[in-house]
Amino acid sequence: MKAGIGVRLFACLIALLFVTPTLIVVATSFTSGTMVVFPPNGLSLRWFEEVFADPEWLDAFANSLQVGLLAAVIAMLAGSSLAFAAGRGRGIPPGLVTALAVLPMMVPLVVAGIGFYLVYVTIGISGGVAGLAVAHAVLGLPFVFVNVLAALKGVDRHVEEAARACGASQTRALVRITVPLIAPAALVGGVLAFVSSWDEVVIALFLNTPEFRTLPVVMWGQVRSGIEPSISAVATLVTAVSLVMAGLILLGPVLRRKLRSLWRQQ
């Protein structure tokens, strides 16, 4: 019992160490002063109003949102395909597919950024939504792959065989039986891919242009020139979006039941 209490206290301490910096940043975003100080000098929403009135911040929000959504879609398609290749494919060793799918998690971001930059310059792709989304999709692909592969391993093959025995083709059995079962796992992986794109700055720094910059890149530039409470306000908004995405992941089991119910009704 004493060991259990000690472990809980240690876990709470570690959690507090992780959460405290974020709480301080959030608190400073509501300051009424002109400098980032803690505790804040009064409470005000002036810096949030300034952010939403600044075209640079709004453009950066829009760019990050477009890149994140497109990266999530690409990662879901590519990661699910690789998961099927690893779990159901023939001819290619599953271990090789798995190694390739999780490789982006092991490559340093700086190395990946340089690699994407050199490739894009060679083939003549300029910075933009599509180019950065592809790069971010590569980073998010392992999240989709791991989730879908785990879900695929849990699918009973006898269910698909029963569907084919009742006259369904292999493609129809795949679409009507397997896809609904793994769709929630793919969506969770897509949410994680979006979050990884939403706050990614290293590769975005290599691929940004004066006309196209994502939110983390703009924040990085603002921090280098001087920290203002507007940075804290943007950081609070970025954190809020990440927390919403985390909430969607926690609602994964509920979403899985809803999707299965809707699919059966069709």
N, C-alpha and C positions, 0 to 999 in steps of 0.2 A: 504494500500500500504506500509506504514511504517512497519507494522507488518510482511508483506511478505518479505521485504528487510532484516529485522532483523533475520528472520528464515533462509533465504538463507546464510547470513553471519555466523550465528551460525553453520549451516551445513557445510559450507566451512571450518570453524575453526576445527570442529571435524574431517573432512576428512583429513585436513592437519596434525593433531596430529597423525592420524593412518598411514599416508603415509610417513611422515618425517623419522621415524626410518628405514624404508625399503630403502628409497632413500640414506640415509647415509651409510647403509651397501653396497648397490650397488656401491656407489662412492668409498668406501675403497677397493673394490675388484679390482679396476683398478690402484692401487698404484704401484709405482716402488720401493718403500721401502720395508723393512722387518718387519715393524710393522703396526698394524691397527691404523691409525690416520686419523682424519678428520679436515681440508681438506687433501686429499692424497698428498704424496710427489711425484709429477710427475705422468705421466700416462703410463701404460704398461699393456700388456696382459700376463706377465710372470707367474702370479699365475694361470690363466686359463690353460696355457700350462703345468704347474706343476701338476695341478689336473688331466688333461687328460693323463699325463704320469705316474701317480701313480696307480699301480694295485689295491691298497686298495680302492681308491675312485671309480675306474671303476667297481670293483666287487660290491661295495655298490650300485652304480647306477643301475647295472643290477639286483641286488636282489630287490631293491625297485620297479623297473619297473615291474618285474615278479609278485611280491606280489600284487602291485596295480592293474594290469590288471586282475589277477585271482580273486582278491577280488571284483572287479567291476562286473565281470561276475556272480560270486556266488550271490552277492547282488541283481543283476538284476533278476535272476531266482527266488530267495527266496522272494524278495520284491514284485515282480509281482504276485507270487502265493498267498501271503498273502493279497495283494490288491484285487485279485479276490475272495478270501475267505470272505473278509470283505464286498465287494460290491455286490457279486453275490451268495455267499455261503448260504447254508441252514443248520440249525441244530446248528451251532455255533453262539453265539451272536456276531454281528459285533463289538460291543464295546470291547469285550474281545480280539478279534483278533487285533484291533487297539492298545489296551493297550500293548499287547505283542510285536507288531511291533515297537512301539516307545520307548519301555523300554530301549534299549541300549543308547538312548540319555540322559536318566536320571541317569543311573548308573555311579558313578565316575570311571574315567579311572584306577585309582590305584586299586580299588576293582575288576574291570573287569580283569585287568592284573593278579592279584593274583588268581582269579577264573580260568582263562584259564591255568595259570601255574600249579595249583594243579590238574586240570583235565588232562592235557597233561602228567604230571608226573605219574598220576595214571594209565592211559591207555597205557603208554609207548611211547608216541609220542615225538620225539625230535624236536628241532627247525629246521625250514626249510621253504621253500616257501609255501607248502600246509598248514602247521599248522598256520603260521602267516596270510596267506591269509584268512583262515576261520575266525580267530579272527577279522581281519579288515573288513571282509564282514559283520559280525554282527554289527559293528559300522556304516557301510554304508547302511545297510538295510533300516533304517527309511527314508533315502532320496529317495530311489526308491519307497518305499511303499507310501509315501505321494504324490509323483508325479503321480504314476500310478493310485492310488485311485481317485485323482482329475480328471484325464483324463477319467477314467472309469465312473465317475459320469456324465461326459459331453457327453458320448456316447448315442445316441438316440436308445432305445431298439426297436423302430419300424423298424429301418433299419435291424436289425438282424431278426426280425419276418418276414419282407418282403423277406429276402433271404431264410428263411425256407419255406415260402409260395411258392417260385419259385422252390422248390425241393431240396434245399441244406440241408444237415444234420446239426445237431447242432454243430458238430465238425468243419465241413467245413465253416459254417457261422462264427464261432469263429475265425478260422484261416484267412479267407479271408476278414472279415469285422472288427472284434473287434481288433485283434492283430495289423494291420496297423495303427489303430487310436491311440492306446496307446503306440506304439513302440517309438515314439519320446520322450514321457514322461519317459519311461524306460531308454532310452539312456541318457537323462539329469540326471536322478538319478544315473545312472552308472558313469557318469563323476564326479558327486559330491562324490560318493563312492571312486573313484580312488583318488581324491584330499585328502579326509580324510585319506586314507591309505598312500598316498605319503609322508605326513609330520608328521605322527603319531610316537611318540617316547616312550610313557609310556608303552604301552603293548609290543611294540617291545623290550624294555629293559628287560622285564621279559622272553621273548621267544627267545632272541638271543643266539647264541653259539659262541665260538671262531672262528668257520669256517663260520658262517652265520651271517652277520650283515647288516642291512639296512642303508641307507644314514643318516637318523636322528640319529641313534645310533652311527655311526662313528663320526658325527659332535659333538654329545654330549661328546664323549670320547676325541676328539681333544680340545674342549673348556675347559674341566676340566684340561688338561695338559698344556694349554696355547693357547692364541688366536693368530693365524697367518692370514695374508691376504688370504691364501688358503681357510680358513673357509668362508670368505666373498665371495670368488669366487664361492664356492659351494652353498652358500645361494642365490646368484644371479641366478644361474642355477635352483635351486629349485623354486625360485619365478617365473622365466620365464616359467617353465613348468606349474605352477599353473595358470599363466595369460593366457597361451594358452588354458588350460581347461576352464577357465572362458569365453574366446572368443567363444569356442564351444557352451557353454550354451547360450550365447547371440545370436548365430546363430541358436538356436533351432527352431524358427518359419520357417526359410528357410529350415532347414533340414526336418521338418515335411512335408512341401509341396513336397520336392524332393522324400521322401520316399513314400508318397501317389501316386505320379506320376509313380514311378517305379513299385509299387505294382499293379497299374491298368494296366500297360502295359504287365504284365505277363499273 
